[in-house]
């Protein structure tokens, strides 16, 4: 069976969430039926949004360090549980022959298949939004979408950076999460793309109705399919 390499640490909780989804979605009757997964959770990788928008440290050297470790392990494919990090995917792919699965492209194709003719709202970091990562992927897949306005985006960033990443008590944030989703619904959104890998963690705990498309889940399924198996539903 083929193996999976997770280029993680962006952030660590999102990395754990991806690994969990691979395990629970793998059709296995015992431990030995599972896919071999190599994980480098490199928390030293600099913040991707800061690098893209504010001249922060380049994350590519530390990402390459993790990539080299996964190559040495023998990974057959690489996956990254960070949407914003995909801005640097071409730089990484140029450095390796191992295929790096593109989470944004996979998610866009899932949206097109699951919600044809519907309007998606993209919830993501400002780095992902302002560099047009999802806009390009969704346009290519023929998916209609809207992005948060300035106030909505500020709230998205607060939830990602002030709540989930430092793992603050989350239940009190339910009202803020509901308000954000309702604001986007009022602008026409039919469903929501959880386009930062911290957001599926938030959505899972707060248990608010979406509907949602979870890119982490879509990436886990794609990696399982790469290894020749049919993934189970989450």
C-alpha positions as CSV (number, residue, x, y, z in Angstrom):
1,X,0.0,0.0,0.0
2,X,1.2,3.5,-0.7
3,X,2.1,5.8,2.1
4,X,1.2,9.4,3.1
5,X,3.4,12.2,4.3
6,X,1.8,15.0,6.3
7,X,3.8,18.3,6.1
8,X,2.3,19.7,9.3
9,X,2.7,22.1,12.1
10,X,0.6,24.7,10.4
11,X,-0.9,24.5,13.0
12,X,-0.3,21.4,15.2
13,X,-4.0,21.0,16.0
14,X,-5.0,21.1,12.3
15,X,-2.3,18.5,11.7
16,X,-3.8,16.2,14.4
17,X,-7.3,16.8,12.9
18,X,-6.1,15.7,9.4
19,X,-4.5,12.6,10.8
20,X,-7.6,11.7,12.7
21,X,-9.7,12.1,9.6
22,X,-7.4,9.8,7.6
23,X,-7.7,7.2,10.3
24,X,-11.5,7.3,10.8
25,X,-12.2,7.5,7.0
26,X,-9.9,4.5,6.1
27,X,-11.8,1.3,5.4
28,X,-10.0,-0.9,7.9
29,X,-11.0,-3.9,10.0
30,X,-7.9,-4.0,12.1
31,X,-4.7,-1.9,12.8
32,X,-2.9,-3.6,10.0
33,X,-5.4,-2.4,7.4
34,X,-4.5,1.2,8.0
35,X,-2.3,3.4,5.8
36,X,1.2,4.1,6.9
37,X,1.4,7.9,7.6
38,X,4.5,9.9,8.2
39,X,4.0,13.2,10.1
40,X,6.4,16.1,10.4
41,X,4.6,18.6,12.6
42,X,7.1,21.4,12.2
43,X,5.7,24.2,14.4
44,X,8.8,26.3,13.5
45,X,7.4,27.1,10.1
46,X,6.8,30.9,10.1
47,X,3.2,32.2,9.7
48,X,2.1,32.0,6.1
49,X,-0.3,35.0,6.2
50,X,2.4,37.2,7.7
51,X,4.8,36.2,5.0
52,X,2.4,36.9,2.2
53,X,0.9,40.2,3.4
54,X,3.3,41.8,5.9
55,X,6.8,40.9,4.8
56,X,7.2,38.2,7.5
57,X,9.8,35.5,7.5
58,X,9.8,33.1,4.5
59,X,8.2,29.8,5.5
60,X,9.6,27.9,2.6
61,X,13.0,26.9,4.2
62,X,11.3,25.2,7.2
63,X,8.7,23.7,4.9
64,X,11.5,22.3,2.8
65,X,13.1,20.9,5.9
66,X,9.9,18.9,6.7
67,X,9.6,17.9,3.1
68,X,13.1,16.4,3.1
69,X,12.3,14.4,6.2
70,X,9.1,13.0,4.6
71,X,11.1,12.1,1.5
72,X,13.6,10.2,3.7
73,X,10.7,8.3,5.3
74,X,9.5,7.1,1.9
75,X,6.2,9.0,1.6
76,X,4.5,8.4,-1.8
77,X,2.4,11.6,-1.6
78,X,2.6,14.8,0.5
79,X,-0.4,16.7,2.0
80,X,-0.4,20.0,3.9
81,X,-3.1,20.8,6.5
82,X,-2.9,24.5,5.8
83,X,-4.8,26.3,3.1
84,X,-2.6,29.4,3.1
85,X,0.5,27.3,2.8
86,X,-0.7,26.3,-0.7
87,X,0.5,29.7,-1.9
88,X,4.0,28.1,-1.6
89,X,3.0,24.7,-3.1
90,X,4.7,25.5,-6.5
91,X,8.0,26.3,-4.8
92,X,7.8,23.0,-2.9
93,X,6.7,20.9,-5.8
94,X,9.6,22.2,-7.8
95,X,11.9,20.7,-5.2
96,X,10.5,17.1,-5.2
97,X,9.2,14.4,-7.4
98,X,6.7,13.3,-4.8
99,X,3.2,14.6,-5.7
100,X,1.8,17.2,-3.3
101,X,-2.0,17.0,-3.3
102,X,-3.6,20.4,-3.7
103,X,-6.3,20.8,-1.0
104,X,-7.8,23.9,-2.6
105,X,-8.3,22.3,-6.0
106,X,-9.7,19.2,-4.3
107,X,-12.1,21.3,-2.3
108,X,-13.2,23.3,-5.3
109,X,-14.0,20.1,-7.2
110,X,-16.0,18.8,-4.3
111,X,-18.0,22.1,-4.1
112,X,-18.8,21.8,-7.8
113,X,-20.0,18.3,-7.5
114,X,-22.0,18.7,-4.2
115,X,-23.5,22.1,-4.6
116,X,-24.0,22.9,-8.3
117,X,-25.5,26.3,-8.9
118,X,-25.2,27.3,-5.2
119,X,-23.2,30.2,-3.8
120,X,-20.3,29.4,-1.5
121,X,-18.9,31.7,1.2
122,X,-15.1,31.4,1.6
123,X,-13.9,31.5,5.2
124,X,-10.1,31.7,5.3
125,X,-7.1,33.7,6.5
126,X,-6.5,37.1,5.0
127,X,-3.4,35.6,3.3
128,X,-5.6,33.1,1.5
129,X,-8.2,35.6,0.6
130,X,-6.0,38.5,-0.6
131,X,-3.7,36.2,-2.7
132,X,-6.8,34.8,-4.5
133,X,-5.9,31.2,-3.7
134,X,-9.5,30.0,-3.4
135,X,-10.8,32.5,-6.0
136,X,-8.6,30.9,-8.7
137,X,-9.4,27.3,-7.6
138,X,-13.2,28.0,-7.5
139,X,-13.2,29.9,-10.7
140,X,-11.5,27.0,-12.5
141,X,-14.1,24.6,-11.1
142,X,-17.0,26.9,-12.1
143,X,-18.1,27.5,-8.5
144,X,-19.8,30.8,-7.6
145,X,-18.6,32.3,-4.3
146,X,-18.4,35.4,-2.1
147,X,-15.8,36.5,0.3
148,X,-16.2,38.2,3.7
149,X,-16.4,41.9,3.9
150,X,-13.9,43.8,6.0
151,X,-15.7,43.4,9.3
152,X,-16.5,39.7,8.7
153,X,-12.9,39.0,7.7
154,X,-11.7,40.7,10.9
155,X,-13.9,38.3,12.9
156,X,-12.7,35.3,10.9
157,X,-9.1,36.2,11.8
158,X,-10.0,36.7,15.4
159,X,-11.5,33.3,15.6
160,X,-8.5,31.6,14.0
161,X,-5.7,33.4,15.7
162,X,-7.2,34.4,19.1
163,X,-9.4,31.4,19.8
164,X,-8.4,28.2,18.0
165,X,-4.7,28.5,17.6
166,X,-4.0,29.3,21.3
167,X,-6.9,27.0,22.2
168,X,-9.0,29.4,24.3
169,X,-12.3,28.2,25.7
170,X,-14.4,27.9,22.6
171,X,-18.1,27.5,23.7
172,X,-18.5,31.2,24.6
173,X,-17.7,31.9,20.9
174,X,-20.8,30.2,19.6
175,X,-22.8,33.5,19.4
176,X,-20.0,35.1,17.4
177,X,-19.7,32.1,15.0
178,X,-23.5,32.1,14.5
179,X,-23.5,35.9,13.8
180,X,-20.7,35.6,11.3
181,X,-22.5,32.8,9.4
182,X,-25.9,34.6,9.5
183,X,-24.2,37.7,8.1
184,X,-22.9,35.8,5.1
185,X,-26.2,34.0,4.6
186,X,-27.9,37.5,4.5
187,X,-25.6,38.3,1.6
188,X,-26.7,35.1,-0.3
189,X,-24.4,32.3,0.9
190,X,-25.9,28.9,0.5
191,X,-22.9,27.0,2.2
192,X,-19.5,27.7,3.7
193,X,-16.0,26.6,2.8
194,X,-14.0,26.2,6.0
195,X,-10.9,27.4,4.2
196,X,-8.5,27.5,7.1
197,X,-7.7,24.2,8.8
198,X,-8.4,25.7,12.2
199,X,-12.0,26.3,11.3
200,X,-13.2,22.7,11.0
201,X,-12.0,22.3,14.6
202,X,-14.1,25.3,15.6
203,X,-17.1,24.2,13.6
204,X,-17.0,20.7,15.1
205,X,-17.0,21.9,18.7
206,X,-19.6,24.6,18.3
207,X,-22.0,22.3,16.3
208,X,-23.7,25.0,14.4
209,X,-25.6,24.2,11.2
210,X,-23.8,25.0,8.0
211,X,-23.8,23.4,5.6
212,X,-20.1,23.3,5.5
213,X,-17.4,22.0,3.1
214,X,-14.4,20.9,5.1
215,X,-11.2,21.0,3.1
216,X,-9.3,19.0,5.7
217,X,-11.9,16.2,5.2
218,X,-11.7,16.5,1.5
219,X,-7.9,16.3,1.6
220,X,-8.0,13.2,3.9
221,X,-10.4,11.5,1.4
222,X,-8.1,12.4,-1.6
223,X,-5.1,11.0,0.2
224,X,-6.9,7.7,1.0
225,X,-8.0,7.4,-2.6
226,X,-4.4,8.1,-3.7
227,X,-3.4,5.0,-1.7
228,X,-5.9,2.9,-3.6
229,X,-8.7,2.7,-1.0
230,X,-12.3,4.0,-1.1
231,X,-12.7,6.4,1.9
232,X,-15.6,6.0,4.3
233,X,-17.8,9.0,5.0
234,X,-16.8,11.1,8.0
